[in-house]
Amino acid sequence: MFSRFRDSMTWLHTWTGLILGWLLFAVFVTGTLAFFQFEITRWMQPELTHPATPANAVANAQAFLLKEAPDSPRWSIGVPGERDTVSTLFWRASDAGPRGFKRATLDGTGQEVSVRETRGGNFLYRFHFDLHYMPVIWARWLVSIAAMCMFIALISGIIIHKKIFKDFFTFKSGMGMRSWLDAHTLTSVLAVPFHLMITYTGLVTLMLMIYGWAMSTTFGDRGSYFEAVEARQAQPAASGIRAEPVNLQALFDDAQQRLGGAEITFIGVDNPTDQNGTIEFMEVPANGLISPYRRLVYSTATGELLSTRAVPSVAEQTRRTMINLHAGRFADWSLRWLYFISGITGSVMIATGLVLWSKKREKKAPHKGHQWVRVLNAATIMGLPFAVASFFLANRVLPETLAGRAQSEIDVFFAGWLIVLVMSLLTGEHKRWRYSAMLNAVTFLLLPLLSVITVAKHIGTYQFPEDSILLVMDICLVVTGCLFLLQWKILNRKHHEAIETEVGHYAK
């Protein structure tokens, strides 16, 4: 089919990058935003005025749960940390509806916080591998296939660019298709180790689904697999003898000391008011890339340490390390920003690749498929940012008491995306990019101003340093809006220059 290996790699790079390129762009953008998912959620719940800390969070949670759910067979406590500033509680309840559990959010005083219902940054995080409006298993298979295409496109792209590092230093703007190629090369080379790492580790996060047949063949079922690789132990059954739990905050402090100060963000309590009740503390790799993932189990009735175990399987530890590397859970602020910037370059790399594909073919004979690619390029590259802006906008304008408010915000996210798709279908090539750039600019710049009108905590009332995250969020929104405004000005100037050139041509 091809006389040269490099030609076959070019064909492979072109088509693996295009076929699911629009999905890859959406996954990269939302995944990049997810590096700051807790900060985004904090901005979307401005009612929180007393941030929680681990110092008394477990004691507050225990007092609340003993009052609200003393007979529940299972408590789950999300412990606040440096980035997540609330305690999130779940408990099993017979009257909890189809999901089987209830939820509460506590502030630093131990009081339940009446914050607006929102999925916040968690929606963006889940969307980048679960998508929405479709079964999760289908979505994850689709994202897995897209990630495989991305990995192939990266490897083949490295092969076909023989002068890849030389081209990195020869970017030229205003040169048409050559500039698009330079921009694609620049953003590819700038963070190519990150692109390879994030794609490969992304596949690792879904490997238990991709290779589920191997797990079933060897172990029989998923539960048996985890019992083997994690050395799980069966929890004792409830005795039916009531016993008030000891001070769980003291057990939390003891567990942290035994774990050498490692961060604990999740606590599971089984049969909390039973004589056989247990509480399990799970270490998270927040302070380093590699962790033994230790678990400490205590008796809730006596406070005795019942067991200490780590993940014994090297293979499972490797898998979890890959997941930690992908999610950046261990990253400090500087490294997290580096993750974010690298994710932005990856998003631009995909976007420029999609545009470059259509630019190479725009002078050839018109083809309906080429027109659809141009429409989908604009609808995805410009529509997804507007969808995110619409999501934030809905958070500020929807009534706080609206039933199903969190889902309504998500519906507005997709409605915003649909608006840009419809506009792309109804307008010409140049108009759709200019109009959507202005739409994005106006919406992003409006968001901080809208906060002044709709919420009590805004840029004029922030308290420092506790509200620094909110200010940084507002600054990012303004910077994003300004970038889109700059894009609109450049596109508008080029449009007028093209008109003047055409008029001059006819005048001659």
Order of alpha helices (4+ residues) and beta strands (2+ residues): alpha-alpha-alpha-alpha-beta-beta-beta-alpha-alpha-alpha-alpha-alpha-alpha-alpha-alpha-alpha-beta-beta-beta-beta-alpha-alpha-alpha-alpha-alpha-alpha-alpha
